[in-house]
């Protein structure tokens, strides 16, 4: 499948995209990097662990070398304890094979290797080895014969996958370059006093192209024009002086936003540092690294679209297997990994998930080794460590809890005061389903989300897109008088407060259904705080008059409308108007250059609202003041107990009954208006 390579040489960071997703990150930072060659001295030899500690110039930590990695550093070839193979203060030539982690120093080896584009030179190795990914037997015979003929005496060669189909001249030229490089390392080692760094891949672009570029890459973007020229130079040298066909090489031409922000690499890193990863179908996985191993848990979440439970479990596990393989490469998780898939009773389904997982891991260069399902239904695998993982590169422990994740408060101790940081104060409270995608906003939207003094009072939780639509999806509840059925056949939608008394009926409502906010949706509370009483009236004289909603017009482009709707961010943050009540606001979104038609409509609605208030007062005056409310009869011409009951309760024929009730309410409104005119004329007389 087509791939793209984004190279930020200034930050020594590169990303590999495939299907609009980051598959791999290459970061070359830190004082010790994999592949660095040092000349050092042995500080200490411990026979208890068969290891030696070597000083390579780090004042805090020494390098660690196991007896199996000594290679040519042994003082004698006969097997024996490490104390007889090496000695303190011995000058050694070593290479970093694992970067330092935590309190541990870098892992060193005496078996030095020099990687090239097509070959890997092993100065202390033997024979010719070929990559396992070269499956063509004729090509394997050709490359093996070429390696035997060109191999320097006393050295070993490893033929890389990229050498498949390459001419002999290009492979020989790569070998000559590696030999010159090794000669320079040997000369510097003889003339340099330890500890010292002798060799490092300082050309970050060459390193990225050497390790990542292949025939599937169709676009390479750098952060500078000079970097683009160097990319073309390297590609031309590997393709007989010509640029490969079908590869676009370009550079990022704007300084703001940066190349990492423009291609959302930083956003992907932020998401990768979070434990939860959402799946497209509604499920999710949790990735938790520990000191000993990394644990991955798979959950079905809100995915319930399959016909049977077995299909739901199988689909979620297969989808999670592909995403876990990508996350292991992206986060560079190494060591022991334990995956807890959703329990599957069928052995056939278990094998299908394992086969799906194995295919997803084939493109991983760290060669993960998968074991079978354990008795507890867990999948165990190991992954070779290559460089630092994403937590070590971009993560920092919390200064408050020290990375523990919680604070300790023992009995009798005063509660610990936590000082909110500036970042915490700027975070908008969003549901988890929206937080996972908040980094997808463009640069302009991200800047506008920083609240100023005039917007701090806005309560964005009341925005409709903040409601968690997944909670209580299949819950049935009774529909009240001011609710309308959902157009998609879901649960009823509460009508806005301004429609509680719309002039179509003179019947005062005792309690209206509250508007569903994010809090009520999150708690899955489908009950109503107050239920209309059947066949009863209320005077409503102590009731506060309802105010019409404030209409706020916001201008957004179609792209901005799509992004704001997807992210669930209220357009109110772009409005400069004074918001009186954030829970009683009607937002009108228009395109640039359009006339705010909704503002004109709102004036008419406000006039109708005042007329409705007058109608309420006129309807209340029609009742006898001395008559108890329980015995009052409604002043409706065609009102009965059955129509009142159909107005309150939800039945299978609720739509037909609602239409009948609406017609009755229209007739009662007409009668009330006639009475009001007669009273007005009598008063005038």
C-alpha positions in Angstrom: 0.0 0.0 0.0 1.3 3.6 -0.7 3.3 5.2 2.1 4.5 8.7 2.8 7.5 9.8 4.8 7.5 13.1 6.8 11.0 14.2 7.9 11.5 17.0 10.4 15.3 17.2 10.4 15.3 20.1 12.8 13.7 18.0 15.5 15.3 14.7 14.3 11.9 13.2 14.0 10.3 11.3 11.1 6.9 9.6 10.6 5.7 7.0 8.2 2.1 7.3 7.0 0.0 4.7 5.5 -3.8 5.1 4.8 -3.7 8.4 6.6 -2.5 6.8 9.8 1.0 7.0 11.3 2.5 3.5 11.3 6.0 4.3 12.7 8.0 7.0 14.3 11.7 7.5 14.0 13.3 9.7 16.6 17.0 10.2 17.0 17.5 12.2 20.2 19.6 11.7 23.3 23.2 11.4 24.0 23.3 7.7 23.4 21.7 6.3 20.2 21.5 2.8 18.8 24.4 2.2 16.4 26.9 4.6 18.1 30.4 3.3 18.2 32.5 4.2 21.3 36.0 3.5 22.6 35.8 3.0 26.3 37.4 1.3 29.3 36.1 -1.5 31.5 35.3 -0.2 35.0 34.1 -3.2 36.8 33.6 -7.0 36.1 30.9 -8.9 38.0 31.1 -12.7 37.9 27.8 -13.0 39.7 25.8 -11.7 36.7 28.4 -12.5 34.0 28.6 -8.9 33.0 31.0 -6.0 32.7 30.4 -2.2 33.1 32.2 0.0 30.7 32.8 3.7 30.8 31.8 5.4 27.6 31.8 9.0 28.8 28.5 9.2 30.8 29.3 10.5 34.3 26.0 9.1 35.7 25.7 5.6 34.2 28.1 3.1 32.7 27.4 0.8 29.8 26.4 -2.8 30.4 27.8 -5.7 28.5 26.9 -9.4 29.0 29.4 -12.1 28.5 27.5 -13.3 25.4 28.1 -10.0 23.7 31.9 -9.8 24.2 32.8 -11.0 20.7 36.4 -10.1 19.8 37.0 -8.4 23.2 37.8 -11.7 24.9 41.4 -12.1 26.0 41.3 -15.8 25.3 39.1 -18.0 23.1 38.6 -20.8 25.6 35.3 -20.6 27.5 35.5 -19.5 31.1 34.1 -17.0 33.6 33.9 -13.3 32.5 36.6 -12.4 35.0 39.1 -14.4 32.9 37.8 -13.1 29.5 38.1 -9.3 30.3 40.0 -7.3 32.8 39.4 -3.9 34.4 40.9 -0.8 32.7 41.0 -2.7 29.4 40.5 -0.5 26.4 37.6 -1.8 24.3 35.7 -0.9 21.1 32.0 -1.2 21.6 28.7 -0.4 20.0 25.3 0.6 21.6 22.7 -2.0 20.9 20.0 -0.7 23.3 19.5 2.8 24.5 19.5 3.6 28.2 16.2 3.3 30.1 15.4 4.7 33.5 18.3 4.1 35.8 19.9 1.5 33.5 22.7 2.4 31.2 23.0 1.5 27.5 23.4 -2.1 26.5 26.7 -2.6 24.7 28.2 -5.2 22.4 31.6 -6.0 21.0 30.1 -7.4 17.8 30.1 -4.2 15.7 27.9 -3.9 12.6 27.9 -1.1 10.0 24.5 -0.9 8.2 24.3 0.3 4.6 21.6 0.6 2.0 21.8 -3.0 0.7 24.3 -4.6 3.0 25.3 -4.8 6.6 29.0 -5.2 7.2 30.1 -7.3 10.2 33.8 -6.8 10.7 34.0 -9.6 13.3 31.4 -11.8 11.7 31.6 -14.8 9.4 29.9 -16.0 6.2 27.1 -14.4 4.1 23.6 -14.2 5.5 20.4 -13.2 3.6 17.2 -11.6 4.8 14.4 -14.0 5.4 12.0 -11.6 3.5 13.8 -12.5 0.2 11.7 -15.5 -0.8 12.6 -15.9 -4.5 15.0 -18.8 -4.6 16.8 -17.7 -7.8 17.3 -14.2 -6.3 18.6 -15.7 -3.1 21.2 -17.8 -5.1 22.3 -14.7 -7.0 22.8 -12.6 -3.9 24.5 -15.3 -2.0 27.0 -15.9 -4.8 27.7 -12.2 -5.1 28.3 -11.9 -1.4 30.7 -14.7 -1.3 32.7 -13.3 -4.2 32.8 -9.7 -2.8 33.1 -10.4 0.9 36.3 -9.0 2.5 38.4 -11.7 4.1 37.8 -12.2 7.8 34.5 -10.3 7.8 30.8 -11.2 7.4 28.0 -9.8 5.3 24.2 -9.5 5.7 22.2 -8.9 2.6 19.2 -6.7 3.3 15.8 -7.0 1.8 16.3 -3.8 -0.3 19.0 -5.7 -2.3 16.4 -7.8 -4.0 16.5 -7.0 -7.8 19.3 -4.4 -7.4 22.3 -4.5 -9.8 25.7 -5.9 -8.8 27.3 -2.5 -9.3 25.1 -0.8 -6.8 25.7 -3.6 -4.2 29.5 -3.5 -4.7 29.5 0.3 -4.4 27.6 0.1 -1.1 30.1 -2.5 0.2 33.1 -0.2 -0.7 31.5 2.6 1.2 31.1 0.5 4.3 34.7 -0.7 4.1 36.0 2.9 4.0 33.8 3.7 7.0 35.2 0.8 9.0 38.8 1.8 8.2 38.1 5.3 9.5 36.7 3.9 12.7 39.8 1.7 13.3 42.1 4.6 12.7 40.3 6.9 15.1 40.1 4.1 17.8 43.9 3.8 17.7 44.5 7.5 18.0 41.8 8.5 20.4 42.0 8.3 24.2 39.0 6.6 25.8 36.2 7.3 26.5 35.1 8.9 23.2 32.5 8.7 20.5 33.9 7.4 17.2 31.0 7.0 14.8 27.3 8.1 14.6 24.8 8.5 11.9 24.7 12.3 11.9 22.9 12.4 8.6 19.4 11.9 9.8 17.8 12.0 6.4 20.1 9.3 5.1 19.3 7.2 8.1 15.6 7.5 7.6 15.7 6.7 3.9 18.1 3.8 4.5 15.8 2.2 7.1 12.3 3.1 5.8 12.3 3.9 2.1 11.1 1.1 -0.2 9.1 0.7 -3.4 5.8 1.5 -1.6 6.8 5.1 -0.8 5.3 7.6 -3.2 5.9 10.9 -1.3 8.6 12.3 0.9 8.3 15.7 2.6 11.1 17.5 4.5 11.1 20.6 6.6 13.6 22.6 4.4 14.7 23.1 0.9 18.2 21.8 1.7 16.7 18.6 3.1 14.7 18.1 -0.1 17.9 18.4 -2.2 19.6 15.8 0.0 16.7 13.4 -0.3 16.9 13.7 -4.1 20.7 13.2 -3.9 20.4 10.0 -1.9 17.6 8.6 -4.0 19.5 9.3 -7.2 22.6 7.6 -5.9 20.6 4.5 -5.2 18.9 4.5 -8.6 21.7 4.9 -11.1 21.7 8.7 -11.0 17.9 9.1 -11.6 15.1 9.8 -9.3 12.7 6.8 -8.8 9.6 7.0 -10.9 6.4 7.8 -9.1 8.0 9.4 -6.0 7.2 13.0 -5.1 9.8 14.8 -3.1 8.7 18.1 -1.6 9.4 20.4 1.4 7.1 22.2 3.9 7.0 25.9 2.8 5.5 27.5 5.8 7.0 28.1 9.2 3.7 28.3 11.1 2.3 25.7 11.6 5.4 23.5 11.7 5.6 20.4 9.6 4.9 18.2 12.7 1.7 20.2 13.5 0.6 20.5 9.8 0.7 16.7 9.3 -0.7 16.1 12.8 2.3 14.1 14.0 2.3 15.9 17.4 -1.4 15.1 17.7 -0.7 11.4 17.0 2.0 11.4 19.6 -0.3 12.9 22.2 -2.9 10.3 21.5 -0.3 7.5 21.6 0.7 8.6 25.1 -2.9 7.9 26.3 -3.8 4.4 27.5 -7.1 4.2 25.6 -7.4 3.7 21.8 -10.8 3.7 20.2 -11.7 1.3 17.5 -13.8 2.3 14.4 -16.7 0.0 15.3 -17.1 1.4 18.9 -14.8 -0.9 20.9 -11.6 0.1 22.5 -8.3 -1.2 23.8 -6.3 -0.2 26.9 -2.5 -0.3 26.8 -0.7 -0.1 30.1 3.1 -0.4 30.3 4.7 -1.7 33.5 8.2 -2.5 34.7 8.0 -6.2 33.8 5.7 -6.3 30.8 3.1 -4.4 28.8 -0.6 -5.3 29.2 -3.2 -4.8 26.5 -7.0 -5.2 27.2 -9.7 -5.4 24.6 -13.3 -4.3 25.2 -16.3 -4.3 23.0 -17.4 -0.9 24.2 -20.5 0.3 22.4 -20.3 -2.1 19.5 -23.6 -4.0 19.3 -24.4 -4.0 15.6 -23.7 -7.7 15.0 -26.6 -10.1 14.9 -25.1 -12.4 17.6 -22.8 -12.1 20.5 -20.3 -14.4 18.8 -20.0 -12.1 15.8 -19.6 -9.1 18.0 -16.7 -10.7 19.9 -15.0 -12.0 16.7 -15.3 -8.7 14.9 -14.0 -6.7 17.8 -11.1 -9.0 18.4 -10.0 -9.0 14.7 -10.3 -5.2 14.6 -8.3 -4.9 17.8 -5.6 -7.3 16.5 -4.8 -4.9 13.6 -4.8 -1.8 15.8 -2.6 -3.5 18.4 0.0 -4.4 15.8 0.0 -0.7 14.7 0.2 0.6 18.2 3.2 -1.7 19.0 5.1 -0.2 16.1 4.0 3.4 16.8 4.8 3.2 20.5 7.8 1.0 20.0 6.7 -1.3 22.8 9.3 -4.0 23.5 9.8 -6.9 25.9 7.0 -9.2 27.0 3.5 -8.2 25.9 0.3 -9.9 27.2 -3.0 -9.3 25.3 -6.4 -10.1 26.9 -8.8 -10.5 24.0 -12.5 -10.8 24.6 -13.2 -14.4 25.6 -14.0 -16.7 22.7 -15.6 -20.1 23.2 -14.9 -21.5 19.7 -11.4 -22.8 19.1 -11.9 -21.8 15.4 -12.5 -18.2 16.3 -9.4 -18.2 18.5 -7.2 -19.5 15.6 -8.8 -17.0 13.3 -7.9 -14.1 15.6 -4.3 -15.4 16.0 -3.9 -15.7 12.2 -5.3 -12.2 11.7 -2.9 -10.9 14.4 0.1 -12.7 12.8 -0.6 -11.2 9.4 -0.8 -7.7 10.9 2.7 -8.2 12.5 4.4 -9.3 9.4 5.5 -5.8 8.5 7.1 -5.2 11.9 10.9 -5.2 11.6 11.3 -6.0 15.3 10.3 -9.6 14.6 7.6 -10.2 17.3 7.3 -13.8 18.4 3.8 -14.9 19.2 2.9 -17.8 21.5 -0.4 -19.7 21.5 -3.3 -18.8 23.6 -2.8 -19.6 27.3 -5.3 -21.5 29.5 -6.7 -18.2 30.6 -7.2 -17.0 27.1 -4.3 -14.6 27.0 -1.9 -14.1 24.0 1.7 -13.7 24.9 4.4 -12.4 22.6 7.8 -10.8 22.8 9.1 -7.9 20.7 12.8 -7.0 20.2 13.8 -3.6 21.7 15.1 -1.1 19.1 15.5 2.3 20.6 13.4 4.1 23.2 9.7 3.7 23.4 7.3 6.7 23.1 6.9 7.0 26.8 10.6 7.4 27.4 11.0 9.9 24.5 8.0 12.2 25.1 6.6 11.3 28.5 7.6 12.8 31.9 6.5 11.6 35.3 4.0 13.7 37.2 5.7 16.0 39.7 2.7 15.6 42.1 2.3 11.8 42.3 5.7 10.9 41.0 4.2 8.8 38.2 2.1 6.6 40.6 -1.2 7.8 39.3 -2.7 8.6 42.7 -2.0 10.4 45.9 -1.7 8.7 49.3 -3.8 10.1 52.1 -3.6 8.1 55.4 -6.0 8.3 58.3 -5.4 11.4 60.4 -3.5 13.2 57.7 -4.6 16.5 56.2 -5.7 16.2 52.6 -3.1 17.0 50.0 -3.6 20.3 48.2 -3.2 20.0 44.5 -2.4 23.2 42.6 -4.0 23.3 39.2 -1.5 24.1 36.4 -2.2 26.6 33.7 -2.8 23.7 31.3 -5.5 22.2 33.5 -7.3 25.5 33.8 -7.6 25.8 30.0 -9.0 22.3 29.4 -12.6 22.2 28.4 -14.6 19.4 30.1 -15.6 17.0 27.4 -16.9 13.5 27.3 -14.3 10.8 26.7 -15.6 10.1 23.2 -14.9 13.7 22.3 -11.6 14.1 24.1 -10.0 11.3 22.1 -10.4 13.5 19.0 -9.8 17.0 20.3 -6.3 17.2 18.7 -7.8 17.0 15.2 -8.7 20.7 15.2 -6.7 22.9 12.8 -4.3 25.5 14.0 -6.9 28.3 13.9 -9.4 26.3 15.9 -6.8 25.3 18.5 -5.9 28.9 19.1 -9.5 30.0 19.4 -10.2 27.4 22.0 -8.1 29.2 24.6 -10.7 31.1 26.6 -10.3 34.7 27.5 -11.9 36.8 30.2 -15.2 37.3 28.2 -15.7 33.6 27.6 -14.8 32.0 30.9 -18.4 32.0 31.9 -19.5 29.9 29.0 -20.8 26.5 29.9 -20.1 24.5 26.7 -21.4 21.3 28.3 -24.9 22.4 27.3 -24.0 22.2 23.6 -26.0 19.5 21.9 -23.0 17.7 20.5 -21.6 17.2 24.0 -24.4 14.7 24.8 -23.1 11.2 25.0 -25.3 9.5 22.4 -24.1 6.0 23.3 -25.4 6.0 26.8 -28.9 4.6 27.3 -29.2 4.0 23.6 -31.7 1.2 23.9 -33.4 2.4 27.1 -37.2 2.9 26.9 -38.9 5.5 29.0 -42.2 7.3 29.1 -42.6 10.2 26.8 -44.0 13.4 28.4 -46.2 16.0 27.0 -43.5 18.3 25.8 -41.4 15.6 24.1 -41.4 14.6 20.5 -40.3 11.2 19.1 -36.8 10.9 17.7 -36.7 11.0 13.9 -34.5 7.9 13.9 -36.7 5.9 16.1 -34.6 6.3 19.2 -35.5 7.7 22.6 -37.7 10.8 22.7 -36.1 14.2 22.5 -37.1 16.9 25.0 -38.5 20.0 23.4 -36.8 23.3 24.1 -38.1 25.3 27.0 -39.7 28.0 24.8 -42.0 25.3 23.3 -43.5 24.4 26.7 -46.3 26.9 26.1 -46.5 27.7 22.5 -49.9 29.2 22.4 -51.6 26.1 21.0 -53.2 25.3 24.4 -54.3 27.1 27.4 -53.5 24.2 29.7 -50.8 25.2 32.2 -48.3 22.4 32.6 -47.3 21.5 36.2 -43.8 20.1 35.3 -42.0 20.1 32.0 -39.5 17.6 30.8 -36.0 19.0 31.4 -33.6 19.4 28.5 -31.2 16.5 28.4 -27.7 17.8 29.2 -24.4 16.1 29.1 -24.7 15.2 32.8 -28.1 13.6 32.6 -27.0 11.7 29.5 -23.8 10.5 31.1 -25.6 9.2 34.2 -28.2 7.4 32.0 -31.1 8.9 33.9 -34.2 8.6 31.9 -36.7 9.5 34.7 -38.4 12.8 34.9 -38.2 15.1 37.9 -41.9 15.9 37.7 -44.8 14.2 36.0 -48.0 16.0 34.7 -51.0 15.2 36.8 -53.9 13.7 34.9 -57.0 15.9 34.6 -55.6 18.6 37.0 -55.0 22.3 36.6 -52.6 24.7 38.1 -53.0 28.5 38.3 -49.3 29.1 37.7 -49.5 32.6 39.2 -46.3 32.1 41.2 -44.5 30.8 38.2 -41.6 32.8 36.8 -42.3 33.9 33.2 -40.2 32.0 30.7 -37.9 34.1 28.5 -37.3 33.4 24.8 -33.9 32.0 23.8 -31.2 34.4 22.9 -30.3 34.1 19.2 -26.5 34.2 18.5 -25.3 34.2 14.9 -21.9 32.7 14.2 -20.2 32.7 10.7 -18.3 29.5 9.9 -17.0 28.1 6.6 -18.3 24.6 5.6 -14.9 23.0 6.6 -15.1 24.7 10.0 -18.7 23.6 10.5 -17.7 20.0 9.8 -14.8 20.1 12.2 -16.8 21.8 15.0 -19.6 19.4 14.6 -17.3 16.4 14.6 -15.4 17.6 17.7 -18.5 18.7 19.5 -17.2 22.2 20.1 -19.8 24.9 20.6 -19.6 27.8 18.0 -20.3 30.1 20.9 -16.6 30.4 21.6 -16.3 32.5 18.4 -19.1 34.8 19.3 -18.4 38.3 20.6 -21.9 38.9 22.0 -22.7 39.0 25.7 -24.3 35.7 26.6 -26.9 36.2 29.4 -27.9 32.6 29.9 -25.8 29.8 28.3 -28.6 27.3 28.8 -31.1 29.4 26.9 -29.2 30.2 23.7 -30.1 29.5 20.1 -27.0 29.4 17.9 -27.4 30.3 14.2 -24.5 29.1 12.0 -24.2 30.7 8.6 -21.7 30.7 5.8 -19.5 33.7 5.1 -21.5 36.4 3.2 -25.0 35.0 4.1 -27.7 37.0 5.8 -28.6 35.7 9.3 -32.2 34.7 8.4 -32.7 33.0 11.8 -32.2 36.4 13.5 -35.2 37.7 11.6 -37.2 34.7 12.5 -36.3 35.1 16.2 -38.0 38.5 16.2 -41.3 36.9 15.1 -40.9 34.2 17.7 -40.3 36.7 20.4 -43.6 38.5 19.4 -45.4 35.2 19.4 -43.9 34.5 22.8 -45.3 37.7 24.3 -48.7 36.9 22.8 -48.5 33.4 24.4 -47.8 34.9 27.8 -50.9 37.1 27.4 -52.9 34.1 26.5 -51.7 32.3 29.6 -52.9 35.2 31.8 -56.2 35.3 29.9 -56.6 31.6 30.4 -55.9 31.8 34.1 -58.5 34.6 34.5 -61.2 32.2 33.1 -61.1 30.1 36.3 -63.0 30.8 39.4 -60.7 32.0 42.1 -62.7 30.5 44.9 -62.9 27.1 43.4 -60.3 24.5 44.5 -57.8 23.5 41.9 -58.6 19.8 42.3 -62.3 20.4 41.2 -61.6 22.8 38.4 -62.7 21.7 35.0 -60.7 22.5 31.9 -62.1 25.3 29.8 -61.7 23.3 26.6 -64.6 22.5 24.3 -63.6 19.0 23.3 -61.6 17.8 26.2 -62.1 14.4 27.9 -60.3 12.2 30.4 -59.2 9.9 27.5 -57.5 12.7 25.6 -55.8 13.9 28.7 -54.5 10.4 29.4 -53.2 10.0 25.9 -51.4 13.4 26.3 -49.4 12.0 29.3 -48.7 8.3 28.6 -46.7 6.8 25.8 -48.6 4.1 23.9 -48.0 2.3 20.6 -50.4 4.7 18.9 -48.9 7.8 20.6 -48.4 9.6 17.3 -52.1 9.5 16.4 -53.2 10.5 19.9 -50.8 13.4 19.8 -52.3 14.7 16.6 -55.8 14.4 18.1 -54.6 16.3 21.2 -53.1 19.1 19.0 -56.4 19.6 17.2 -58.2 19.8 20.5 -55.7 22.3 21.8 -56.1 24.4 18.7 -59.8 24.6 19.2 -59.4 25.5 22.8 -57.0 28.3 21.8 -59.5 29.7 19.4 -62.2 29.7 22.1 -59.9 31.4 24.5 -59.0 34.1 22.0 -62.7 34.8 21.3 -63.4 35.1 25.1 -60.5 37.5 25.4 -61.9 39.7 22.6 -65.3 39.8 24.2 -63.8 40.7 27.6 -61.8 43.5 25.9 -64.8 44.9 24.1 -66.9 44.8 27.3 -64.2 46.6 29.2 -64.0 49.3 26.5 -67.8 49.7 26.7 
